Amino acid sequence: MPSSKPKTMDQIVSRITTECLAVRIRMINRTITAIYDHALRPLGVTVGQLNILVVVAHHGPVSPNEIARRLHMEKSTVSRSAARMSDNGWLNVEPAPSGHKQLLTTSAKGEALLGRSLPAWDKAQTRARAALSPAGASSIHQIGNALLSRRGPQ
């Protein structure tokens, strides 16, 4: 990190351009998401929807709030996706016993989609690893695991 503070607009812009972790992480996210979405497109599902479906299959019945917490997503994003997924017949939406929340479970159609998705996901996983390099993919796993361990059980 530079020891002196930038003084001019050019120096400020140059520093942010060359050092910003957020812009690089967002670029990586968009690039890798596009790889998975491209592979899954013939099945009519996005990687974001597939991630939600996996969480529901693994932890269901589960509320949209719980999915948002586990995937570190906005609840409104999860709710919109879950509504589309329910419309597609991949999720069942039922009221919680308290009546104040919805609980999601995978439907038979959703489970079948998970099974059909695995070959496309495997291809995307291979492409993503190649795009990142083995060392890059390993680093992402290590960083992700470290962040998850700091936030507690998922």
Backbone hydrogen bonds, N-H to C=O, Kabsch-Sander energy under -0.5 kcal/mol:
donor,donor_aa,acceptor,acceptor_aa,energy
12,I,8,T,-2.4
13,V,9,M,-2.9
14,S,10,D,-2.5
15,R,11,Q,-2.3
16,I,12,I,-2.4
17,T,13,V,-2.7
18,T,14,S,-2.2
19,E,15,R,-2.1
20,C,16,I,-2.0
24,R,20,C,-1.0
25,I,21,L,-2.8
26,R,22,A,-2.7
27,M,23,V,-1.9
28,I,24,R,-2.6
29,N,25,I,-2.8
30,R,26,R,-2.6
31,T,27,M,-2.4
32,I,28,I,-2.9
33,T,29,N,-2.7
34,A,30,R,-2.0
35,I,31,T,-1.4
36,Y,32,I,-2.0
37,D,33,T,-3.1
38,H,34,A,-2.3
39,A,35,I,-1.8
40,L,36,Y,-2.4
41,R,37,D,-1.5
43,L,40,L,-2.1
44,G,40,L,-0.5
44,G,41,R,-1.9
45,V,40,L,-1.1
50,L,46,T,-2.5
51,N,47,V,-2.5
52,I,48,G,-1.9
53,L,49,Q,-2.7
54,V,50,L,-2.5
55,V,51,N,-2.2
56,V,52,I,-2.6
57,A,53,L,-2.7
58,H,54,V,-2.4
59,H,55,V,-2.9
60,G,56,V,-2.5
62,V,104,L,-1.9
67,I,63,S,-2.1
68,A,64,P,-2.7
69,R,65,N,-2.2
70,R,66,E,-2.5
71,L,67,I,-2.6
72,H,68,A,-0.9
73,M,68,A,-2.2
78,V,74,E,-2.0
79,S,75,K,-2.9
80,R,76,S,-2.2
81,S,77,T,-2.4
82,A,78,V,-3.2
83,A,79,S,-2.1
84,R,80,R,-2.0
85,M,81,S,-2.7
86,S,82,A,-2.5
87,D,83,A,-2.4
88,N,84,R,-1.8
89,G,86,S,-1.3
90,W,85,M,-2.6
91,L,85,M,-0.9
92,N,105,T,-3.4
94,E,92,N,-0.5
94,E,103,L,-2.6
96,A,101,K,-3.1
99,G,96,A,-1.8
103,L,94,E,-3.6
104,L,62,V,-3.2
105,T,92,N,-2.0
107,S,90,W,-2.1
111,E,107,S,-2.5
112,A,108,A,-2.3
113,L,109,K,-2.1
114,L,110,G,-2.2
115,G,111,E,-2.0
116,R,112,A,-2.4
117,S,113,L,-2.0
118,L,114,L,-1.0
120,A,116,R,-0.5
121,W,117,S,-3.0
122,D,118,L,-2.9
123,K,119,P,-2.0
124,A,120,A,-2.4
125,Q,121,W,-3.0
126,T,122,D,-2.2
127,R,123,K,-2.3
128,A,124,A,-3.0
129,R,125,Q,-2.4
130,A,126,T,-2.1
131,A,127,R,-2.6
132,L,128,A,-2.1
133,S,129,R,-1.8
137,A,133,S,-2.8
138,S,134,P,-2.3
139,S,135,A,-2.4
140,I,136,G,-2.3
141,H,137,A,-2.1
142,Q,138,S,-2.4
143,I,139,S,-2.9
144,G,140,I,-2.9
145,N,141,H,-2.8
146,A,142,Q,-2.3
147,L,143,I,-2.6
148,L,144,G,-2.6
149,S,145,N,-2.4
150,R,146,A,-1.4
151,R,147,L,-1.0
151,R,148,L,-0.5
152,G,148,L,-0.7
